Amino acid sequence: MALLIAQTVAAEAPATPPAPPPSCEGASYEAFDFWVGEWDVYPNAEGAPDKVAESRIEKVSAGCAIRETWMPLQGRGGTSLSAYDPKTEGWHQLWVGGQPGRVFFDGGAVEGSMILTGYWGKAQDGTPLLVRMTYSLREDGSVRQHGQASKDQGLSWADYFDLIYRPKDATE
């Protein structure tokens, strides 16, 4: 009988709700928010005004990640997922393009910019390329994504790509 009463009391006792998960708020989690938006993407070169892509950058996963949907006007698209990791105190990005494989980038906020570095592709001689991408918010509200590549593990760098993300409402 005591067992039956104990089971009944236990069944009627309110369950303790689980603790809510930690939020993804604060300066470290928001350091890449300047990239969130709907963009038209152009080469950052004199006399090269033609748009090369559109890109949708959005906060996902309860604000804990930033997803890019890259939609080039020619060629295959791709997707990146970027997130801040409080354990490593850094940002990490996974890029999957329209070809087999994936690329991992790591880095973080540096003086208002986001700098992410990872091995992506190979030079003509087959040497793996270390690619450093620097994302910077510009005064006009656009974002520059400047890619540099290194064949010597970061001892020297050469320009690899240079893009300007302009807000869609500013270019239509």
N, C-alpha and C positions, 0 to 999 in steps of 0.2 A: 504494500500500500504506500509506504514512504517513497518507493521508487516511482510509482505512478504520480504522486503529488509533485515530486521533484521534476519529472518530465513535463507536467502540466505547467508548473511555474516557469520553467525554462522556456517553454513554447510561448508563454504569454509575455515574458520579459521583452522589452523593446531591444532590438538589435542595435549595437553601436555602429553608427554609419562609418564607413571607411574614411580616412583622412583624405581631403582633396589632394590631387597631384600638385606639385609646385607649378607656379605659373611661369610663363616665358615672357616676363616683363622686366624692364629695366634697361639701362644703357647698353649693356653687353648684348642683349637679345635684339635690341633695336638699331644696332650699329649699321645694318645693311638695309634698313627700311627706305632709305633714299632711292633705292633701285625699284621699289614696288610701283607698278603703274602699267599703263598701256602705251607702248612705244612704237615709233617708226625709227628704223635704224639706218644710219648713213655712214659711209667711210669718212674718216676724219682726214681729208686730204684736199688741198687746194684744187678747185676745178672738178671735183667729183661729187656733184650734188645728188646723184641718183640713189634712191632708196634701195637697200639690199635686203632688208628683212623687216618683219614686224615681230614684236616680242611682248608677251604678256607675263608680267612678274606679279605674283600674288602671295599673300600670307596664307598658309594652310596649316593644318594640324593644330588647331586651337592657337594659332599665332606662333607656334614653335619652329616653323620652317618657312622658307621662301622658295617657291617653285617658279622656274622660268619655262615658258613654252616658246621656243625659238622657231619662227616660221619664215624661212628664207624665201625670197621671190624665185630663186633658182636653186635646185639641189634639195637635199633632204633636211628635214627639221630635226629638232632634238629637244631634250628636256634636262634641266638641272634642278637639283634639290639641295638647298643650302641651309645649314642650321648651326647655331651656337651650341657648343658642348661645355657646360660648366665644369666638368671633370678635367678637361684639358685646357680650359679657358681659351679656346680657339674656335674658329669657324671652319667648317668642313663642307665641301661641295662634291656631289656626285653628278657627273655629266654622262648622259647616254645620248648619242647621236644616231643618225639614220644609217649606221653601219655597225658591224659586230664590235663588241667591246664596250668598255666604260673607262672613265677617267676620274680619279680622285684628286681633289685640290684641298690644300690646307692653308690656313693663315689666320688673318684677323684684321681688326681695325687699326689703322696707323694714321694719325693726324687727320681724321675725318674721312679718309679713303678706306676702301676694303682691298686688301692685297691677298690673293690666293695663288698658290704655287703647286704644280704637279707635273708629272711626266705625261706628255701628250704628243704622240706622233714621233716621227723620225726624220732626221736630216737626209739629204740625198745620198749621203755615204752610209746610211743605216744607223748612225749614232742616235740614241734616244734623246729627245728634246725635253728639257726642263722648261716649262712655260710658266711665266709669272704674269698674272692678270691684275691690273690695278683699276679699280672702279672708283671714279671721283665725281661728286656732284659739282656741277658748274653753276656759275652765278645766274644763268638764264633758265635754270631748272632742268637742263639736260644732264645726262650722265655719260661720261667718257669711260669706255672700256679699252684700256691700252694693254695689248699683249706683247710680251717680249720673250724671246727664246734663247736658251743657252745650250751649247753642245758640250760644255765643260763643267757641268754640275753647279752652275751659278757663279763661276769665276768671272765670266764676261757675258754680256747680254746684247742682243740685236733686236730691233723692232720686228714683230711678227704679224700683228694686226693692230688696227686703231679704228675704233668705232664710236659713233656718237648716237646715243639713244635720246630721241626728242619726243616729248609728250605728244600723243596722238592729237589731242585737241589743239595743240599749237601749230600743227602742220597741215590741218585740213582746211 
